Amino acid sequence: MFMRQDAPSAEVCRWRIQSEGMPIVQGYVGEERIVRLTNKETLRRLLIE
């Protein structure tokens, strides 16, 4: 469910969730904390920041 990733600094999490694990996590976080993106540019900006 989680994959280790290279992080550029200590402030960046070294773990990321795989897409297969998203349905499992979704049951715990609740609808009010889920963000659905419909614009690729918004996703790109979030990934960069």
C-alpha positions as CSV (number, residue, x, y, z in Angstrom):
1,M,0.0,0.0,0.0
2,F,2.9,2.4,0.8
3,M,6.0,2.8,-1.3
4,R,9.3,4.4,-0.3
5,Q,10.4,7.3,-2.5
6,D,13.4,9.5,-2.7
7,A,12.9,12.8,-1.0
8,P,14.8,16.0,-1.8
9,S,14.8,17.1,1.8
10,A,13.8,16.1,5.4
11,E,10.6,18.1,5.0
12,V,9.3,15.8,2.3
13,C,7.7,12.5,3.3
14,R,9.7,9.5,2.2
15,W,6.5,7.5,1.7
16,R,3.7,7.7,-0.7
17,I,0.5,5.8,-1.1
18,Q,-0.1,3.6,-4.1
19,S,-3.3,4.0,-6.1
20,E,-4.4,0.5,-5.1
21,G,-4.4,1.7,-1.5
22,M,-6.6,4.8,-2.0
23,P,-9.9,3.0,-1.6
24,I,-8.7,1.7,1.8
25,V,-7.6,5.1,3.0
26,Q,-10.7,6.7,1.6
27,G,-12.8,4.8,4.2
28,Y,-10.9,6.4,7.0
29,V,-10.5,10.0,6.0
30,G,-14.2,10.8,5.1
31,E,-15.7,12.7,2.3
32,E,-15.0,16.2,3.7
33,R,-11.2,15.6,3.4
34,I,-11.2,14.2,-0.2
35,V,-10.3,16.4,-3.0
36,R,-11.3,15.5,-6.5
37,L,-9.4,17.2,-9.3
38,T,-10.9,17.8,-12.8
39,N,-8.2,20.0,-14.1
40,K,-4.7,18.6,-14.9
41,E,-3.1,22.0,-14.4
42,T,-4.3,22.0,-10.7
43,L,-2.9,18.6,-10.2
44,R,0.4,19.6,-11.7
45,R,0.7,22.6,-9.4
46,L,-0.2,20.6,-6.3
47,L,2.5,18.0,-7.2
48,I,5.1,20.7,-7.7
49,E,4.3,22.5,-4.4
